[in-house]
Amino acid sequence: AWYQRRVRDNKFKKMGTKKVKPFQSAEEDKKDVGPLKDRGCTDIICIIIFIIFLGGMAVIAYFAFTLGDPWRIVNGYDSFGNTCGVNNVKPENVTATHAGKDMTDRPYLMYFDVSVMLPDSVNTIINAGESMDAKEFSMMLCVNKCPEKTITIPKEVIPLDNAYRMYQYWNSYKVGEDYCEYGFWDTTYGAEVGKAMDAITSEAVSLTESVEGQRHKDFITSTGASGPCPEFVVQSSSVMNRCIPFFESLKEAATNQGKEMTDSTIEALEAKINALLGTDVSASEVMQSAMADVMNSYREIAVMCASSLIISFIIILLLGWIAQIMIYAIAILGALACIAGPAYFWYVWYEAKKELDEQPVKLQSQVDNVETLMIYAIIITVICVVVLLLIIFLRSRVGLMVTLFKEAGFMVMRMIVILFTPIVLALFILAWAALWSFVSGYIYTAGTATDLTFNRVYEGAGDAVDAYKGITMVYYKDHEYVMWVWLYHLFGLYWGTEFFLACHEMAIAGAFCQFYWTRDKRKVHFPVVRGIWWVFRYHLGTVAFGSCIIAIIQLIRTILAYIQNKTKDSQSEIVKYLLMCLQCCLWCFEKVMKFINRNAYIYTAFKGSNFCTSCKKVFGLLMSNLVRVGVINCVGSFILFIGKFLVVIVTGMLGYFMLNNDDQIEYWAVPVLIAAIFSFAVAHTFFSVYEIGIDTIFICFAEDETKNDGTPGREYYMSKNLMQWVDNSSEALKNLKRKKGQQRAQAKAGKSGDVDTTKTEQMYPSLEMSEK
């Protein structure tokens, strides 16, 4: 109508300063369609709350920095509050003699009682031979190096009242290895003991020497926990600056000392150390070999990681250029990979097992490789069978997805920089996690140094023993509200992470929306930058609102998991089942909310509405297109998963060919697994852009179909490829062709300055004329 009025009046002149967009009338500009140009800030109260919350985290960090010292976690600290490997300052409220010592030359932490492998510097144990109120506290000391030999009484020696162990400790002290309490050998009694030990001519003599006040039992507590000298010393190795004993040496020492330390007790001790260090100490040799293989194959790992980047980028580019062929190619290649992959792995396993069976001497690394190969083959077979069945049953549902992939591919090619936004997102999340972990180290160690005074109990009696009965240790007492601080801090991790993810999703959605709601795609400039600007200028409140909901759900799940872990041994089967069901329901609820949030962010990106309005509107759109939503989420996610799966398979096979025949590599599966995990993360990062883009195009498509019907003045914004999926697709395509014809004719008329409107309308009749 606008163009026809100008044609009749023959007034095709340049119109003032206001530019009219091609193929869009003034009436269309006023309609409630397309991304809003005049946006306003949404959910302001939420971003204010988020800023206040971050201020609370800053306050917690300030007090943690004041009271905490994360080096106590890294290096360990002794029973007097000294951090190993650093120069310590004595706390003002502590009176312990050995507090505040310079431990620069003592970087390792040694335990007197090896069963006490806890991060706390003090652990209470009950003396078996005394009343239940008698308590001792295990001593831990910083040493210059971990014990290189085991010091204990040989089991052949029956009398234990001799000077053998003190003789060994004294000789170790003379060569620079001090295993007794700080300054013990410099005291009057320690000097006398050392003088007496010098008088002993040999180890054999020390086994029978029994001088009152100079025997080992006069300076070793009845439980061997609090010194001044340990009951026995076990050959150890340094793990995370802690002296961790070799368990064979520990069993031997326990047997020699007459302790009832059975295999089950040793296994329990191993489990405690594993929980602390996060590693399997009993499999230390295997871990060392695996780590050596990783170090020796760092070049191959780098090649595999770089290959995953190249493969992912190539698949993304090909999806944009030849979407239909690539989608079907991915499905076909995925089906072939599902058949060939398991067959190949089982063939390799069969050949490896056959070769191993023929060898007279079998190395443990070779046996482990064959077993690992069989496990990989079983896992890959199960996954491939499931994937193959899904390919077969969903093969006829990819029509709409092909069109959506074409549209997304076209838009991605026009804004190639959008593929690098996940890398920026990953950097932000890693920085946030690093900052959170850094502050957590201070919170964990933000205790108050407190004196712990008690009397030690010895087997012997005498003046020397009486002088060493009283001792003051130091422990760090947690503050009363530390649990609430941890909950607040943990919620901050969840909220901050989800906040960054939501910003990324909305920014990408805004970029795709600009392409969809612009008829002439050549007029779109810097869509990614504009999408980011929209988020940070107008919609941070909406992002904070949605991410807060997800963070609350994640915090509840974490608390529930903590309760499950703490009460797992005291729960009945019914309670366990109910807690598992509740955890499952919360997981499902979190997934549903993430789905709704993403689509709400998309709606906010092109409508500028607040979070609740966007959720309401987008929920209606999704419910009215329920079948399409199911197809997109099932088929689309499945196709993208096949792409990721293809990247991982190719990377894994490349790694196997490079490392299998390398004689320096014993456990080739470890570097291949590292590269496979990295390749999946890379593929997921790249394909996430496509996933968000497809969801955005679909929401815009559904809104476009709702607001418009293809008639003049209400033409669709969607492309011809998408238009075939609407109900009145044929009529809409005719109207689109008719309108473009009118515009071309009118453009020519504008150049000539005189137009016969009757002729133009005869060539391209209006919709009313065609209906008549």
MARLO-378142 format. One line per field, with one value per residue (C-alpha): residue number from 1; z, x, y. Coordinates in Angstrom, 3 decimals. Layout:
volo (NUM|...)
zz (Z|...)
xx (X|...)
yy (Y|...)
END
This chain:
volo (1|2|3|4|5|6|7|8|9|10|11|12|13|14|15|16|17|18|19|20|21|22|23|24|25|26|27|28|29|30|31|32|33|34|35|36|37|38|39|40|41|42|43|44|45|46|47|48|49|50|51|52|53|54|55|56|57|58|59|60|61|62|63|64|65|66|67|68|69|70|71|72|73|74|75|76|77|78|79|80|81|82|83|84|85|86|87|88|89|90|91|92|93|94|95|96|97|98|99|100|101|102|103|104|105|106|107|108|109|110|111|112|113|114|115|116|117|118|119|120|121|122|123|124|125|126|127|128|129|130|131|132|133|134|135|136|137|138|139|140|141|142|143|144|145|146|147|148|149|150|151|152|153|154|155|156|157|158|159|160|161|162|163|164|165|166|167|168|169|170|171|172|173|174|175|176|177|178|179|180|181|182|183|184|185|186|187|188|189|190|191|192|193|194|195|196|197|198|199|200|201|202|203|204|205|206|207|208|209|210|211|212|213|214|215|216|217|218|219|220|221|222|223|224|225|226|227|228|229|230|231|232|233|234|235|236|237|238|239|240|241|242|243|244|245|246|247|248|249|250|251|252|253|254|255|256|257|258|259|260|261|262|263|264|265|266|267|268|269|270|271|272|273|274|275|276|277|278|279|280|281|282|283|284|285|286|287|288|289|290|291|292|293|294|295|296|297|298|299|300|301|302|303|304|305|306|307|308|309|310|311|312|313|314|315|316|317|318|319|320|321|322|323|324|325|326|327|328|329|330|331|332|333|334|335|336|337|338|339|340|341|342|343|344|345|346|347|348|349|350|351|352|353|354|355|356|357|358|359|360|361|362|363|364|365|366|367|368|369|370|371|372|373|374|375|376|377|378|379|380|381|382|383|384|385|386|387|388|389|390|391|392|393|394|395|396|397|398|399|400|401|402|403|404|405|406|407|408|409|410|411|412|413|414|415|416|417|418|419|420|421|422|423|424|425|426|427|428|429|430|431|432|433|434|435|436|437|438|439|440|441|442|443|444|445|446|447|448|449|450|451|452|453|454|455|456|457|458|459|460|461|462|463|464|465|466|467|468|469|470|471|472|473|474|475|476|477|478|479|480|481|482|483|484|485|486|487|488|489|490|491|492|493|494|495|496|497|498|499|500|501|502|503|504|505|506|507|508|509|510|511|512|513|514|515|516|517|518|519|520|521|522|523|524|525|526|527|528|529|530|531|532|533|534|535|536|537|538|539|540|541|542|543|544|545|546|547|548|549|550|551|552|553|554|555|556|557|558|559|560|561|562|563|564|565|566|567|568|569|570|571|572|573|574|575|576|577|578|579|580|581|582|583|584|585|586|587|588|589|590|591|592|593|594|595|596|597|598|599|600|601|602|603|604|605|606|607|608|609|610|611|612|613|614|615|616|617|618|619|620|621|622|623|624|625|626|627|628|629|630|631|632|633|634|635|636|637|638|639|640|641|642|643|644|645|646|647|648|649|650|651|652|653|654|655|656|657|658|659|660|661|662|663|664|665|666|667|668|669|670|671|672|673|674|675|676|677|678|679|680|681|682|683|684|685|686|687|688|689|690|691|692|693|694|695|696|697|698|699|700|701|702|703|704|705|706|707|708|709|710|711|712|713|714|715|716|717|718|719|720|721|722|723|724|725|726|727|728|729|730|731|732|733|734|735|736|737|738|739|740|741|742|743|744|745|746|747|748|749|750|751|752|753|754|755|756|757|758|759|760|761|762|763|764|765|766|767|768|769|770|771|772)
zz (0.000|0.821|-2.498|-4.548|-3.077|-4.057|-7.569|-8.162|-6.988|-9.021|-6.040|-5.897|-4.258|-1.553|1.777|4.249|6.858|7.686|5.869|4.913|5.024|1.797|1.562|4.738|4.894|7.502|8.880|9.357|11.316|13.830|14.273|17.270|15.379|15.214|17.731|19.634|18.896|21.818|24.649|28.351|31.320|32.520|36.014|37.542|41.092|40.249|39.038|42.138|44.321|42.349|42.862|46.591|46.695|45.024|47.640|50.323|48.661|48.656|52.400|53.023|50.898|52.905|56.248|54.724|53.463|56.949|58.881|56.397|54.912|51.978|52.252|55.220|52.717|50.127|52.425|55.513|59.071|62.211|65.676|66.721|63.942|61.811|58.051|56.565|54.131|55.162|57.855|60.378|62.699|66.187|66.740|69.552|71.532|71.418|74.135|72.616|72.782|69.225|67.552|65.082|63.976|60.694|58.651|55.389|55.428|56.568|53.641|54.407|56.995|58.921|61.074|64.317|64.066|60.421|60.852|61.276|57.672|58.060|57.026|60.654|62.607|65.689|65.966|69.260|69.986|73.080|75.003|75.166|78.473|80.287|81.263|78.547|79.690|79.043|75.662|73.623|70.470|67.528|66.799|63.324|62.570|59.621|58.449|55.934|54.071|54.391|56.127|53.763|56.057|58.553|62.227|64.482|66.842|65.080|65.904|67.104|70.109|72.879|75.606|74.509|77.346|75.440|73.726|70.123|68.707|70.564|69.230|65.667|66.154|67.551|64.642|62.179|63.941|63.565|59.774|59.541|59.797|62.969|63.731|67.328|68.737|67.827|70.034|71.932|71.450|72.614|76.012|79.096|78.964|75.200|75.475|78.144|75.954|73.003|75.147|76.304|72.713|71.674|74.286|72.623|70.216|67.814|67.002|68.620|71.888|71.698|71.563|75.034|76.569|79.261|81.238|83.330|81.723|78.446|77.081|74.177|76.290|78.510|75.574|73.575|74.736|75.387|72.158|70.180|69.226|70.936|71.304|71.893|69.668|67.452|68.257|64.909|61.603|58.275|54.949|53.102|49.891|49.435|48.031|48.086|50.679|53.009|53.985|52.881|54.051|51.783|52.900|52.744|55.096|57.274|57.591|58.485|61.100|62.599|62.800|64.467|67.013|67.908|66.727|65.521|62.225|59.849|56.106|56.567|58.843|56.242|53.547|55.700|56.116|52.358|51.770|54.233|52.457|49.068|50.207|51.366|48.380|45.657|44.350|44.795|46.818|46.440|42.652|42.803|40.424|37.786|38.252|37.949|34.728|33.351|34.187|32.592|29.461|29.413|29.698|26.994|24.619|25.070|21.389|20.270|22.727|21.324|17.779|18.772|20.492|17.503|15.202|17.233|16.799|13.034|12.634|14.658|12.702|9.363|10.340|11.424|8.120|6.081|8.029|7.007|3.311|2.520|5.517|3.945|2.585|5.801|8.027|6.043|5.718|9.497|9.973|7.435|8.741|12.268|11.309|9.590|12.589|14.869|12.846|12.069|15.426|17.659|15.005|14.802|18.585|19.044|16.260|17.901|21.266|19.720|18.063|21.240|23.401|20.921|20.897|24.701|25.090|22.886|25.035|27.757|29.995|30.376|31.585|33.826|31.517|28.580|30.573|31.678|28.081|26.889|29.717|29.068|25.374|26.188|28.476|25.743|23.217|25.478|26.196|22.540|21.469|23.847|22.830|19.132|19.312|20.971|18.461|15.500|16.704|17.094|13.566|12.153|13.976|13.496|9.848|8.570|11.052|9.791|7.175|9.338|10.967|7.567|6.944|10.393|9.925|6.566|8.144|11.089|8.741|6.585|9.620|11.101|7.830|7.870|11.420|11.664|14.798|16.730|16.711|19.016|21.655|23.518|23.928|25.581|27.745|28.801|29.780|31.931|33.644|34.260|35.726|37.975|39.110|39.778|41.834|43.742|44.462|45.562|48.065|49.149|50.190|52.543|53.876|54.555|56.617|58.254|61.743|64.980|66.399|69.847|72.511|73.364|76.627|77.980|79.750|77.869|79.247|79.187|80.024|82.004|85.174|86.342|86.337|82.601|81.892|84.290|82.497|79.242|80.456|79.886|76.334|74.546|70.930|68.575|66.502|64.341|65.618|63.044|63.488|64.585|61.278|58.922|57.570|56.535|54.966|52.896|51.731|50.725|48.932|47.129|45.996|44.613|42.488|41.045|40.473|38.872|36.534|35.424|35.021|32.491|30.640|30.443|29.152|26.402|25.409|25.268|23.319|20.666|20.531|19.986|17.064|15.381|16.027|14.164|11.083|11.247|11.738|8.977|5.466|3.691|5.421|3.875|6.161|9.320|10.736|13.791|15.090|17.697|19.157|19.189|20.855|23.582|23.992|24.425|27.185|29.175|28.631|29.149|30.253|32.984|35.439|33.381|33.163|36.935|37.571|35.428|36.602|40.243|39.816|38.428|41.160|43.896|42.452|42.218|45.824|47.040|45.100|46.659|50.186|49.523|48.199|51.319|53.549|51.558|51.940|55.676|56.513|54.024|56.706|59.031|56.500|55.939|52.405|52.211|53.188|50.653|47.948|48.811|48.796|45.440|44.022|45.362|43.815|40.493|40.590|41.315|38.399|36.061|37.403|36.785|33.171|32.583|34.057|31.949|28.840|29.778|30.729|27.420|25.429|27.730|27.066|23.334|23.645|25.712|23.107|20.351|22.353|25.224|27.779|31.369|32.538|33.729|30.634|28.395|30.203|29.828|26.141|25.154|27.076|25.012|21.795|22.783|23.793|20.490|18.613|20.854|18.063|16.376|19.709|20.254|16.801|17.174|20.624|19.794|16.189|16.375|19.583|18.227|14.998|16.949|19.258|16.235|15.116|18.536|18.564|15.141|16.337|19.381|17.337|14.726|17.424|19.374|16.318|15.363|18.850|18.752|15.449|16.774|20.191|19.801|18.276|20.461|22.646|25.195|25.967|28.315|28.886|25.581|26.712|29.207|26.728|24.232|26.917|27.827|24.178|23.709|26.683|25.339|21.836|23.196|25.148|22.005|19.850|22.458|22.585|18.825|18.379|21.260|18.992|16.431|19.127|20.456|16.906|15.948|19.078|18.362|14.734|15.798|18.425|15.900|13.335|15.760|16.665|12.992|12.160|15.015|14.205|10.391|7.764|4.515|3.233|2.024|5.035|7.119|5.165|6.867|7.878|7.415|4.355|1.503|2.909|6.246|4.627|3.269|6.846|7.624|7.051|4.219|2.699|-0.979|-0.665|1.343|-1.305|-4.042|-2.067|-1.475|-5.188|-6.091|-3.641|-4.897|-8.466|-7.503|-5.821|-8.827|-11.146|-8.796|-8.475|-12.270|-12.256|-9.656|-11.924|-15.009|-13.045|-14.651|-14.068|-15.355|-12.164|-14.057|-16.021|-12.844|-11.058|-14.095|-14.082|-10.303|-9.060|-5.416|-3.089|-3.151|-6.968|-7.042|-4.485|-6.554)
xx (0.000|2.842|4.626|1.415|0.497|3.869|3.562|0.147|1.360|4.565|6.589|9.471|11.895|14.457|12.664|14.249|16.566|14.484|15.660|13.146|14.447|14.219|11.154|9.713|6.940|6.442|3.508|5.744|8.207|5.460|4.418|5.430|7.863|11.619|14.263|13.476|15.735|14.563|15.321|15.060|16.818|15.108|15.007|17.071|16.449|18.094|21.359|21.415|21.021|23.775|26.142|25.366|26.017|29.401|30.120|29.410|31.873|34.463|33.942|34.398|37.548|38.936|38.536|39.835|42.962|43.433|43.061|43.985|47.184|46.753|50.389|49.279|47.354|50.108|53.082|51.369|51.895|53.242|51.784|52.954|51.228|54.365|53.963|56.681|59.098|58.487|59.605|56.752|55.652|54.454|50.771|50.146|47.743|49.951|52.430|53.786|57.581|58.122|55.568|56.832|59.971|61.823|61.081|62.664|65.048|62.321|59.850|58.335|55.742|56.301|53.671|54.574|51.403|51.107|47.406|46.742|46.728|44.334|44.665|44.113|47.316|45.838|43.970|42.675|43.203|42.164|44.831|43.873|45.652|44.313|40.905|38.603|39.332|43.084|43.855|46.979|47.513|49.497|52.646|53.645|57.001|58.583|61.718|64.434|63.782|61.532|62.931|64.979|65.025|62.768|63.726|62.112|63.089|63.771|61.075|63.671|64.408|61.926|62.889|61.836|63.478|66.662|68.247|68.117|65.730|67.292|70.631|69.251|67.625|70.862|72.939|70.369|70.532|74.302|73.966|71.321|68.093|66.260|63.104|62.550|60.886|62.511|65.537|65.303|68.979|70.007|68.307|70.085|68.400|68.823|72.538|72.923|71.113|73.330|76.435|75.260|74.472|78.018|79.283|77.451|79.826|77.353|73.722|74.005|75.045|72.162|69.710|70.792|71.706|69.231|70.257|67.619|66.586|68.322|66.095|63.798|60.718|61.670|61.159|58.417|54.830|52.916|50.974|53.870|51.883|53.254|56.999|59.385|60.586|58.439|57.685|59.104|60.025|58.912|60.643|58.610|58.340|57.253|53.739|52.428|55.132|53.861|55.988|53.808|55.125|55.702|53.053|55.253|57.701|54.771|53.530|57.007|57.416|54.013|54.840|58.180|56.530|54.045|51.034|47.925|47.990|46.239|45.848|42.406|43.898|46.541|43.860|41.841|44.944|45.508|41.909|42.349|45.492|43.824|40.908|43.313|45.638|43.183|45.443|45.866|49.044|49.003|49.148|51.917|54.168|51.441|50.645|54.300|54.615|51.439|52.616|55.983|54.134|52.190|55.411|57.105|54.153|53.455|54.195|51.689|49.118|49.647|49.185|45.951|44.590|45.454|43.837|40.622|40.557|41.057|38.503|35.868|36.435|36.223|32.940|31.506|32.509|31.124|27.867|27.502|28.244|26.637|24.393|22.150|24.979|26.970|24.057|23.340|27.082|27.483|24.597|26.064|29.606|28.300|26.498|29.622|31.733|29.286|29.879|33.576|34.674|33.705|34.855|38.252|38.706|37.719|40.133|42.945|42.119|42.113|45.499|46.992|45.676|46.899|50.358|50.380|49.395|52.285|54.871|56.510|57.111|54.275|54.985|52.373|52.113|51.275|48.572|47.121|47.074|45.153|42.642|42.216|41.705|38.951|37.220|37.379|35.965|33.013|32.209|32.476|30.314|27.497|27.610|27.757|24.777|22.662|23.801|23.109|19.575|18.882|20.166|17.827|14.698|15.210|16.301|12.981|12.846|15.721|13.874|13.211|16.588|18.292|16.624|17.527|21.122|21.232|19.960|22.340|25.224|24.468|24.394|27.572|29.416|28.354|29.682|32.558|33.859|30.967|32.819|35.466|33.034|33.053|36.818|36.322|33.588|35.929|38.607|36.117|34.871|38.419|39.382|36.301|37.027|40.684|39.689|37.126|39.673|42.240|39.809|38.693|42.254|42.206|38.734|39.784|42.754|41.058|41.150|42.388|45.656|44.903|47.080|46.531|48.242|48.235|50.450|52.111|52.075|55.259|56.061|59.177|59.504|62.122|63.279|63.908|60.381|58.778|60.488|58.770|55.282|53.786|53.612|51.766|50.772|48.895|45.813|43.650|40.113|37.377|35.087|31.507|29.947|32.394|29.712|27.480|30.464|31.160|27.537|27.604|30.916|29.777|26.563|28.739|30.631|27.407|25.782|28.863|29.412|25.791|25.862|28.710|26.996|23.736|25.516|27.085|23.778|21.936|24.727|24.769|20.966|21.002|23.409|21.252|18.083|19.487|20.037|16.616|14.612|16.381|15.043|18.199|20.956|23.581|22.430|23.458|26.710|28.647|25.822|28.014|29.240|25.693|24.403|27.036|26.182|22.480|23.298|25.639|23.676|20.103|19.707|22.231|19.320|17.514|20.712|21.227|17.613|17.774|21.236|20.195|17.396|19.819|22.370|19.763|18.857|22.540|23.154|20.211|21.559|25.004|23.571|21.548|24.645|26.550|23.816|23.824|27.577|27.603|24.739|25.367|26.412|23.484|20.660|18.031|17.409|14.147|15.843|18.612|16.044|14.059|17.183|18.228|14.767|14.884|18.316|17.020|13.994|16.203|18.456|15.468|14.130|17.503|17.536|14.001|14.827|17.988|15.886|13.291|15.988|17.794|14.636|13.699|17.105|16.460|13.075|14.593|17.340|14.903|11.954|13.704|11.188|11.970|12.623|9.134|7.427|9.910|9.336|5.562|5.722|8.289|6.470|3.378|5.399|6.995|3.688|2.074|4.999|5.474|6.138|8.650|10.385|10.712|12.189|14.641|15.830|16.087|17.278|19.284|21.061|21.653|23.215|25.483|26.395|27.344|29.624|31.296|31.504|33.158|35.788|36.599|36.791|39.125|41.338|41.478|42.389|45.060|46.529|46.486|48.381|50.981|51.564|50.878|54.267|56.276|58.630|58.981|55.246|53.971|50.401|49.363|45.727|46.416|47.638|44.956|42.276|43.582|43.501|40.015|38.644|40.194|38.821|35.296|35.551|36.736|33.989|31.353|32.630|32.358|29.075|27.438|27.270|25.308|23.039|22.138|21.763|19.301|17.222|17.219|16.142|13.357|11.995|12.136|10.470|7.646|7.143|7.229|4.630|2.429|2.626|2.551|0.637|2.450|-0.138|0.878|1.826|2.270|4.989|7.145|10.687|11.786|13.674|12.178|13.686|11.935|8.716|7.954|7.436|4.531|0.914|0.215|3.679|2.563|0.455|3.170|5.774|3.480|2.923|6.651|7.357|4.544|5.854|9.416|8.149|6.232|9.264|11.495|8.971|8.537|12.287|12.544|9.656|11.410|14.436|12.359|10.201|6.909|5.056|1.874|0.481|-2.195|0.452|2.409|-0.658|-1.556|1.928|1.885|-1.720|-2.304|-3.639|-7.111|-7.158|-6.052|-8.708|-11.392)
yy (0.000|2.368|1.744|1.871|5.260|6.672|5.181|6.777|10.160|9.766|10.982|8.565|10.922|10.517|10.715|13.136|11.671|8.591|5.483|2.841|-0.703|-2.728|-4.974|-3.455|-0.879|1.807|-0.162|-3.179|-1.070|-0.324|-3.936|-6.002|-8.233|-8.509|-7.491|-4.339|-1.409|0.746|-1.653|-1.089|-2.681|-5.856|-7.409|-4.621|-5.815|-9.162|-7.649|-5.443|-8.549|-10.271|-7.326|-7.302|-11.050|-10.567|-7.916|-10.518|-12.903|-10.114|-9.588|-13.318|-13.282|-10.347|-12.130|-15.374|-13.595|-12.137|-15.402|-18.121|-19.505|-21.937|-22.991|-25.068|-27.199|-27.321|-27.966|-29.349|-28.091|-29.697|-30.160|-26.696|-24.763|-24.344|-24.596|-26.775|-25.165|-21.534|-19.091|-18.955|-16.169|-17.114|-16.225|-13.760|-15.972|-19.096|-20.110|-23.360|-23.443|-24.652|-22.368|-19.779|-21.652|-21.213|-24.346|-23.230|-26.215|-28.665|-28.955|-32.389|-33.417|-36.678|-38.409|-40.186|-42.232|-43.307|-44.110|-40.390|-39.186|-36.289|-32.627|-31.567|-31.044|-32.734|-36.002|-37.405|-41.098|-43.041|-44.950|-48.587|-49.177|-46.145|-44.857|-43.554|-39.987|-40.311|-38.796|-38.274|-36.293|-37.520|-35.514|-34.372|-32.790|-31.018|-32.841|-32.048|-35.296|-38.301|-41.409|-43.563|-46.596|-48.304|-48.045|-50.619|-53.432|-56.746|-59.256|-61.772|-59.550|-60.275|-57.740|-54.281|-52.345|-51.551|-48.565|-49.804|-47.209|-44.281|-45.472|-45.371|-41.959|-40.505|-41.776|-40.400|-37.042|-36.950|-37.289|-34.566|-36.635|-35.661|-37.688|-36.532|-33.435|-30.126|-29.404|-32.694|-33.545|-30.056|-30.395|-31.687|-35.068|-35.338|-34.578|-37.254|-39.782|-38.869|-39.251|-42.661|-43.714|-42.747|-45.142|-48.019|-49.688|-51.381|-52.133|-55.529|-53.943|-51.449|-54.329|-55.452|-52.077|-51.043|-47.958|-46.212|-42.916|-43.735|-46.487|-45.820|-46.478|-43.534|-41.129|-42.858|-42.611|-45.775|-45.331|-43.906|-40.822|-37.719|-38.224|-36.747|-39.622|-41.879|-45.484|-46.497|-44.863|-46.325|-45.892|-43.246|-41.280|-37.676|-37.203|-33.623|-32.795|-35.540|-38.535|-41.437|-44.837|-47.801|-50.253|-53.332|-51.606|-50.540|-54.130|-55.288|-52.567|-53.320|-57.027|-56.327|-54.057|-56.771|-54.759|-56.526|-54.656|-57.029|-56.661|-55.134|-52.456|-51.647|-51.448|-49.059|-46.903|-46.954|-45.839|-42.953|-41.757|-42.159|-40.009|-37.306|-37.286|-38.219|-41.001|-44.723|-45.167|-48.941|-48.499|-45.908|-47.822|-48.005|-44.326|-43.383|-45.398|-43.845|-40.336|-41.104|-42.246|-38.985|-36.993|-39.064|-38.728|-35.031|-34.397|-37.030|-35.671|-32.169|-33.523|-35.291|-32.182|-30.001|-32.580|-32.436|-28.655|-28.948|-31.755|-29.876|-26.676|-28.515|-30.191|-26.833|-25.218|-28.099|-27.987|-24.356|-24.882|-28.218|-28.815|-31.426|-33.526|-33.208|-34.176|-37.312|-37.929|-37.667|-40.086|-42.541|-42.200|-42.547|-45.750|-47.080|-46.081|-47.883|-51.035|-50.688|-49.240|-52.180|-54.678|-52.996|-52.821|-56.454|-57.419|-55.464|-57.026|-60.514|-59.994|-58.479|-61.315|-63.913|-62.344|-62.139|-65.800|-66.850|-65.090|-67.208|-64.197|-61.707|-58.189|-56.607|-53.587|-55.874|-57.656|-54.309|-53.061|-56.132|-55.837|-52.107|-52.800|-55.295|-52.771|-50.123|-52.606|-53.469|-49.822|-48.803|-51.747|-50.821|-47.151|-47.961|-50.331|-47.627|-44.995|-47.291|-48.025|-44.300|-43.634|-46.263|-45.110|-41.337|-41.369|-39.976|-37.076|-34.989|-32.900|-29.865|-30.267|-30.091|-26.733|-25.424|-26.522|-24.739|-21.533|-21.823|-22.619|-19.597|-17.324|-18.800|-18.241|-14.578|-14.134|-16.587|-14.859|-16.404|-19.746|-18.277|-17.042|-20.398|-20.051|-16.655|-18.193|-21.018|-18.495|-16.567|-19.724|-20.975|-17.609|-17.652|-21.227|-20.354|-17.306|-19.356|-22.099|-19.532|-18.011|-21.501|-22.289|-19.318|-20.162|-23.748|-22.586|-19.589|-21.035|-19.471|-20.847|-22.313|-23.924|-27.588|-28.580|-32.150|-34.720|-37.528|-41.089|-43.206|-46.803|-45.888|-43.842|-41.421|-37.831|-37.792|-38.953|-36.476|-33.617|-34.540|-35.332|-31.874|-30.520|-27.735|-28.256|-25.931|-26.595|-24.331|-24.011|-23.450|-20.499|-21.018|-19.969|-21.680|-24.075|-21.169|-19.443|-22.542|-22.744|-19.074|-19.510|-22.673|-20.985|-18.196|-20.716|-22.118|-18.742|-17.189|-20.137|-20.236|-16.444|-16.666|-19.516|-17.565|-14.438|-16.524|-18.099|-14.779|-13.055|-15.794|-15.792|-12.029|-12.407|-15.056|-13.028|-10.043|-12.165|-13.774|-10.565|-8.626|-9.108|-7.967|-9.940|-7.696|-4.901|-6.791|-5.394|-6.662|-8.904|-10.637|-7.347|-5.982|-9.150|-8.836|-5.139|-5.939|-8.422|-6.206|-3.000|-4.188|-7.809|-8.648|-8.718|-11.354|-13.385|-13.116|-14.179|-17.313|-18.357|-17.919|-20.478|-23.055|-22.309|-22.843|-26.247|-27.216|-26.150|-28.253|-31.233|-30.721|-30.568|-33.702|-35.507|-34.428|-35.832|-39.074|-39.436|-38.699|-41.054|-43.844|-46.326|-45.589|-45.473|-48.090|-49.325|-47.370|-44.099|-44.706|-45.357|-42.227|-40.049|-41.472|-40.775|-37.223|-36.703|-38.035|-35.718|-32.724|-33.673|-33.848|-30.552|-28.901|-30.132|-28.840|-25.439|-25.168|-25.888|-23.265|-20.750|-21.091|-20.482|-17.590|-16.023|-16.387|-14.679|-11.887|-11.459|-10.443|-9.096|-7.364|-8.672|-9.615|-13.146|-14.098|-12.673|-14.449|-17.759|-17.366|-16.450|-19.040|-21.769|-21.060|-21.200|-24.491|-26.067|-25.048|-26.648|-29.664|-32.180|-29.899|-29.280|-33.007|-33.537|-30.654|-31.679|-35.375|-35.369|-32.139|-33.054|-36.528|-35.238|-32.915|-35.782|-37.886|-35.058|-34.979|-38.764|-38.715|-36.229|-38.399|-41.628|-40.128|-38.600|-41.878|-43.933|-41.405|-41.680|-45.476|-45.581|-43.128|-44.751|-48.457|-49.269|-46.890|-48.938|-46.121|-46.183|-48.886|-47.676|-46.087|-45.993|-43.175|-40.500|-41.576|-41.177|-37.698|-36.634|-38.142|-36.196|-33.002|-33.652|-34.156|-30.882|-29.085|-30.596|-29.764|-26.176|-25.670|-27.500|-25.598|-22.528|-24.513|-25.892|-22.444|-21.135|-23.860|-23.247|-19.509|-19.936|-22.269|-19.851|-17.017|-19.285|-20.124|-16.435|-15.456|-18.085|-16.837|-13.112|-13.300|-15.247|-14.404|-11.900|-8.413|-6.344|-9.494|-11.285|-13.862|-12.975|-16.589|-17.758|-19.765|-22.963|-22.486|-21.278|-24.736|-25.954|-23.585|-24.566|-22.058|-22.444|-22.449|-19.281|-17.515|-18.312|-16.938|-13.736|-13.364|-13.784|-11.324|-8.707|-8.934|-8.572|-5.431|-4.002|-4.625|-2.985|-0.060|0.344|0.612|3.081|5.178|5.474|6.460|8.919|7.825|4.627|3.117|1.635|-0.252|-2.105|-2.870|-4.210|-6.325|-7.858|-8.451|-8.280|-7.625|-10.275|-8.693|-8.820|-12.447|-13.374|-11.638)
END
